[in-house]
Every structure is written in C-alpha cells, then in structure tokens.
Amino acid sequence: MFDLGRLGSWADLPFFGDDLPALTAKIDADILPPPALTFAALERCQPDQTRVVIIGQDPYHTPGKADGLAFSIPDDFGGRLDSLGNIFKEIDSDLDQKRTKTGLQDWADQGVLLLNTALTVPPGKPKAHAKLGWSKLVVDVIKRLDDAPRALILWGGPAQSYSKHISEQHLILKSAHPSPLSCHRGFFGSRPFSKTNQWLIDQGQEPINWADP
C-alpha cells in the first residue's frame, strides 16, 4: 500500500520494519491523505534538515484537504481552513505578519517537520486511527532527533502526551490545539512562532519565515 522509497534517512527507523506491516493490515486503501502522501512530512524534511517539529493530531478527514504535512492544505482546496485558519490568526497576532498560502511545503523546506500523531484517517471519521499504532513512529522520530537541540511544538493533548519522550536539551512549547473546538483554551496568545524564532536565533540559526514565502 505504501511507497517507502522516498523516506531517505528515515527509512531505517525501527517502525518501518517492526510495526508498519501489522498496521497496514488493519486499514484499507480508502484513507486520507492518499497512501502516496502518507509519509510526505518525513520525505520532505529529512532528519539532518529538521530544526523545528510541530506535532498535531490526525489528518483532515475531508477528501482533498490533507496533503501529508500536518495542518497543511493544498492551495487549490477552496474549503474551510479550520485549524490552519486559526494558525494564520496566531501568526498575524504573534508576528504581525500575514500568511495566506495554505500549502505549508515552504515551512518543511526550512526545516519544519509537520508530523501528526496519527498519519492516516478514514474519510469522515476523525480520530478513527488514533490508536492504530502510529504512536510507535512518532516515538522513533523523536528519538532520532535527539542528536541535537531542536524546537518541538506540541499542539493538543495527543501531541503533549509525547513530551515524556523529549529530552531537556530541546525547546518544548505546549498549548491547546488550533482546532476551532479548542483554540480559545490557550492556543491563541501562546506565541509559538516568535518563541521558536527567538530560540533559533539564540542557537545561532536562521529564524523560520512563517509568513507567505
């Protein structure tokens, strides 16, 4: 079902040999994003390129909306932005900058790994794959990235449950999920973008351009 040929340096994570076969047997091909995009976040942002990790929940469950990068939406989608729209509002409030481009590939190209805690979802069934076994992949990714300090942004309870796997050398930012159901419980005003950029600058790195490229 899945094409693992584009994983690059992520390909040797234990998950892919030990856990993915059993997980694949539990799901059918009617998943979002389509199987060809399931691992797009890892493919686009290799371990040695990763400077920031944003961990979300599960992909959008509306057909055509999920593109394999957490929170990212194809630029030609044309529907409701939901969580991403609230992310844009926080960018505006936090940085006084505008973001309108819904595809977040430019973030990935700057070293932002956009990873969900579940990488698949059946159409119209949010959280249906939350306990399917994707958690092993998230833990493997966190362990792989422990070789150097990075900024990890954990949005929502599922993402924050992985904080116990993150060592103290990293910047860890936690807040409510940007979903319309929870954004007013601490996401708005959390200023993750300016905090991350200041930390990167303090590390001697270039800040992320969160606004339109």
Number of C-alpha atoms within 10 A of each C-alpha: 12 14 11 14 8 13 18 14 13 19 15 10 17 14 20 16 11 11 14 16 13 12 14 14 9 10 15 10 11 12 20 26 26 19 18 14 18 23 22 23 22 23 22 24 25 18 18 12 14 21 24 24 22 19 26 24 24 24 30 27 20 16 15 16 22 25 25 29 29 25 29 22 24 16 12 11 14 11 10 10 18 14 19 22 18 19 22 21 19 24 22 15 15 17 15 10 15 15 18 12 17 19 18 22 22 17 22 23 14 18 20 24 28 26 25 25 25 27 29 30 24 21 16 13 12 16 17 15 21 18 10 17 19 19 18 18 19 21 19 16 19 17 14 14 18 15 11 11 16 20 21 23 23 24 23 21 14 19 24 20 11 16 18 9 13 16 13 11 12 16 17 18 18 19 22 20 27 26 20 13 11 15 20 14 12 15 21 21 15 16 16 22 19 16 15 22 19 15 18 20 13 11 12 9 12 14 18 20 14 20 17 13 10
